[in-house]
Amino acid sequence: MSASRLILGLHSGTSVDGIDLILTRFSGFGKNTKHCIIAEDTLPFPAKTRKRFLALQRNTLHTKREI
């Protein structure tokens, strides 16, 4: 029996509408690896934060302070 690991995955796509989270437990090794999703959620970004991320995509922020 091998030890299990909890892994938290985070992702935000190009739409920048929020951040997706998934907590998964992995156990085993190689072809015997198994996984179990513990929790998943999407946390929406506030409008101001989304606007700033979109500006970064368009490369319209120019100073360290703006970024």
N, C-alpha and C positions, 0 to 999 in steps of 0.2 A: 504494500500500500504506500503510495507516494503522498507527499504533503500537497495540500491544495493551496492555490493562490487566488486572492481577490484582485481583480484588475478593473480600474475605472477608466472608461473610454470617454473622451470628450470630442465633439465635432461641431463645427459651424460651417454650413455651406455658403456658396456664393450669394445666396439671397440675404444672408446676414439677418435673418429674422429672429434668431435665438441660438442657444447652445443646447445640443443634444448630449445627454449623459446616459451611460449604461454601466452598471456594476455587475460583473460576471465572475463566478467562481470557476476556476479551471483546476482539474486534477488529472493525474495520469501522465503519460509520456508517449510521444510519437503517435502511432496509429491507435493507441489506447487512451488518447486524450479525451476527456469529457468536459462539458461546460454546462453551467446552469445560470441563467439570468436571474439575478437577485432583485434588481430594480432598474427602471428606465424612466426617463422624464425629459421634457423639453422646457427650458426656461427662456421665455421671450426676453429680448433686449429692450430696454427703454428706448423710446423714439429718438432721444438725443444721442444715445450710444450708437444706435443703428446708423444714424445720419453721419456720425464721425467715422465709423467703419467704412461706409460707402464712399466717403471722401478719400479715405486711404486707398481704396481700390482704384479710384479715378486719379490718384496722385495729385490731389489739389491741396493737400496740407504740406507746408513747406518748412516750418520751423520745428525744433524739438518740442517747444511749448505747445504747438498746435497738435502734434502727434500725441 
